[in-house]
């Protein structure tokens, strides 16, 4: 299963972070409602699964979703920061870092 996100092909979406692996990569949190996916948040951690499970904004994600929270992942160690930046420039994520909130 795969999902086009921006210019990248992600694995998923998965309904549980249990399907993710603790490898470097980029994750995107989606709200899936009536065959539509709305991007809520993203990150580019060293360990994707652990980051999703323990994410500081995880409690906020349901506030932006009246459907099912789902996760997509692109495992990549060398370009993950650039991929995350590209996604953040392409999508209006509902959950953002504090530094991004103050900037605009």
Contact map, one row per residue, 1 for C-alpha under 8 A:
11100000001110000000000000000000000000000000000000000000000000000000000000000000000000000000000000000000
11110000111110000000000000000000000000000000000000000000000000000000000000000000000000000000000000000000
11111000111110000000000000000000000000000000000000000000000000000000000100000000000000000000000000000000
01111111110000000000000000000000000000000000000000000000000000000000000000000000000000000000000000000000
00111111110000000000000000000000000000000000000000000000000000000000000000000000000000100000000000000000
00011111000000000000000000000000000000000000000000000000000000000000000000000000000000100100000000000000
00011111100000000000000000000000000000000000000000000000000000000000000000000000000000000000000000000000
00011111110000000000000000000000000000000000000000000000000000000000000000000000000000000000000000000000
01111011111000000000000000000000000000000000000000000000000000000000000001000000000000000000000000000000
01111001111110000000000000000000000000000000000000000000000000000000000111000000000000000000000000000000
11100000111110000000000000000000000000000000000000000000000000000000000111000000000000000000000000000000
11100000011111000000000000000000000000000000000000000000000000000000001110000000000000000000000000000000
11100000011111100000000000000000000000000000000000000000000000000000011110000000000000000000000000000000
00000000000111111010000000000000000000000000000000000000000000000000011100000000000000000000000000000000
00000000000011111000000000000000000000000000000000000000000000000001111000000000000000000000000000000000
00000000000001111111000000000000000000000000000000000000000000000000011000000000000000000000000000000000
00000000000001111111000000000000000000000000000010011000000000000000001000000000000000000000000000000000
00000000000000011111100000000000000000000000000010000000000000000000000000000000000000000000000000000000
00000000000001011111100000000000000000000000000000000000000000000000000000000000000000000000000000000000
00000000000000011111110000000000000000000000000110000000000000000000000010000000000000000000000000000000
00000000000000000111111000000000000000000000001110000000000000000000000000000000000000000000000000000000
00000000000000000001111100000000000000000000011111000000000000000000000000000000000000000000000000000000
00000000000000000000111110000000000000000000011110000000000000000000000000100000000000000000000000000000
00000000000000000000011111000000000000000001111100000000000000000000000000111001000000000000000000000000
00000000000000000000001111100000000000000001111100000000000000000000000011111001000000000000000000000000
00000000000000000000000111110000000000000111100100000000000000000000000011110001001100000000000000000000
00000000000000000000000011111000000000000111000100000000000000000000001111000000000000000000000000000000
00000000000000000000000001111100000000111110000000000000000000000000001110000000000000000000000000000000
00000000000000000000000000111110000000111100000000000000000000000000111100000000000000000000000000000000
00000000000000000000000000011111000011111000000000000000000000000000111100000000000000000000000000000000
00000000000000000000000000001111100111110000000000000000000000011111110000000000000000000000000000000000
00000000000000000000000000000111111111000000000000000000000000001011110000000000000000000000000000000000
00000000000000000000000000000011111110000000000000000000000000000111000000000000000000000000000000000000
00000000000000000000000000000001111100000000000000000000000000000010000000000000000000000000000000000000
00000000000000000000000000000001111110000000000000000000000000000000000000000000000000000000000000000000
00000000000000000000000000000011111111000000000000000000000000000000000000000000000000000000000000000000
00000000000000000000000000000111101111100000000000000000000000000000000000000000000000000000000000000000
00000000000000000000000000000111000111110000000000000000000000000000000000000000000000000000000000000000
00000000000000000000000000011110000011111000000000000000000000000000000000000000000000000011110000000000
00000000000000000000000000011110000001111100000000000000000010010000000000000000000000000000111000000000
00000000000000000000000000011100000000111110000000000000000010000000000000000000000000000000111100000000
00000000000000000000000001111000000000011111000000000000000000000000000000000000000100010000100000000000
00000000000000000000000001110000000000001111100000000000000000000000000000000000000100000000000000000000
00000000000000000000000111100000000000000111110100000000000000000000000000000001100100000000000000000000
00000000000000000000000111000000000000000011111100100000000000000000000000000000000000000000000000000000
00000000000000000000011110000000000000000001111100000000000000000000000000001000000000000000000000000000
00000000000000000000111110000000000000000000111111100000000000000000000000000000000000000000000000000000
00000000000000000001111111100000000000000001111111110000000000000000000010000000000000000000000000000000
00000000000000001101111000000000000000000000001111111000000000000000000000000000000000000000000000000000
00000000000000000000010000000000000000000000001111111110000000000000000000000000000000000000000000000000
00000000000000000000000000000000000000000000101111111110000000000000000000000000000000000000000000000000
00000000000000001000000000000000000000000000000111111110010000000000000000000000000000000000000000000000
00000000000000001000000000000000000000000000000011111110010000000000000000000000000000000000000000000000
00000000000000000000000000000000000000000000000001111111010000000000000000000000000000000000000000000000
00000000000000000000000000000000000000000000000001111111110000000000000000000000000000000000000000000000
00000000000000000000000000000000000000000000000000000111111000000000000000000000000000000000000000000000
00000000000000000000000000000000000000000000000000000011111110000000000000000000000000000000001000000000
00000000000000000000000000000000000000000000000000011111111110000000000000000000000000000000000000000000
00000000000000000000000000000000000000000000000000000001111111000000000000000000000000000000000000000000
00000000000000000000000000000000000000000000000000000000111111110000000000000000000000000000001000000000
00000000000000000000000000000000000000011000000000000000111111111000100000000000000000000000001000000000
00000000000000000000000000000000000000000000000000000000001111111100100000000000000000000000000000000000
00000000000000000000000000000000000000000000000000000000000111111100000000000000000000000000000000000000
00000000000000000000000000000010000000010000000000000000000111111100000000000000000000000000010000000000
00000000000000000000000000000011000000000000000000000000000011111111100000000000000000000000000000000000
00000000000000000000000000000010100000000000000000000000000001111111000000000000000000000000000000000000
00000000000000000000000000000011110000000000000000000000000000001111100000000000000000000000000000000000
00000000000000100000000000000011100000000000000000000000000000001111110000000000000000000000000000000000
00000000000000100000000000001111000000000000000000000000000011001011111000000000000000000000000000000000
00000000000011110000000000001111000000000000000000000000000000000001111100000000000000000000000000000000
00000000000111111000000000111100000000000000000000000000000000000000111110000000000000000000000000000000
00100000011111000000000000111100000000000000000000000000000000000000011111000000000000000000000000000000
00000000011110000001000011110000000000000000000100000000000000000000001111100000000000000000000000000000
00000000111000000000000011100000000000000000000000000000000000000000000111110000000000000000000000000000
00000000000000000000001111000000000000000000000000000000000000000000000011111000000000000000000000000000
00000000000000000000000111000000000000000000000000000000000000000000000001111111000000000000000000000000
00000000000000000000000110000000000000000000010000000000000000000000000000111111000000000000000000000000
00000000000000000000000000000000000000000000000000000000000000000000000000011111000000000000000000000000
00000000000000000000000000000000000000000000000000000000000000000000000000011111111000000000000000000000
00000000000000000000000111000000000000000001000000000000000000000000000000011111111100000000000000000000
00000000000000000000000000000000000000000001000000000000000000000000000000000011111110000000000000000000
00000000000000000000000000000000000000000000000000000000000000000000000000000011111111000000000000000000
00000000000000000000000001000000000000000000000000000000000000000000000000000011111111100000000000000000
00000000000000000000000001000000000000000111000000000000000000000000000000000001111111110000000000000000
00000000000000000000000000000000000000000000000000000000000000000000000000000000111111111000000000000000
00000000000000000000000000000000000000000000000000000000000000000000000000000000011111111100000000000000
00001100000000000000000000000000000000000000000000000000000000000000000000000000001111111110000000000000
00000000000000000000000000000000000000000100000000000000000000000000000000000000000111111111100000000000
00000000000000000000000000000000000000000000000000000000000000000000000000000000000011111111000000000000
00000100000000000000000000000000000000000000000000000000000000000000000000000000000001111111000000000000
00000000000000000000000000000000000000100000000000000000000000000000000000000000000000111111100000000000
00000000000000000000000000000000000000100000000000000000000000000000000000000000000000011111110000000000
00000000000000000000000000000000000000111100000000000000000000000000000000000000000000010011111100000000
00000000000000000000000000000000000000111000000000000000000000010000000000000000000000000001111100000000
00000000000000000000000000000000000000011000000000000000100110000000000000000000000000000000111110000000
00000000000000000000000000000000000000001000000000000000000000000000000000000000000000000000111111011000
00000000000000000000000000000000000000000000000000000000000000000000000000000000000000000000001111111000
00000000000000000000000000000000000000000000000000000000000000000000000000000000000000000000000111111100
00000000000000000000000000000000000000000000000000000000000000000000000000000000000000000000000011111110
00000000000000000000000000000000000000000000000000000000000000000000000000000000000000000000000111111111
00000000000000000000000000000000000000000000000000000000000000000000000000000000000000000000000111111111
00000000000000000000000000000000000000000000000000000000000000000000000000000000000000000000000001111111
00000000000000000000000000000000000000000000000000000000000000000000000000000000000000000000000000111111
00000000000000000000000000000000000000000000000000000000000000000000000000000000000000000000000000011111
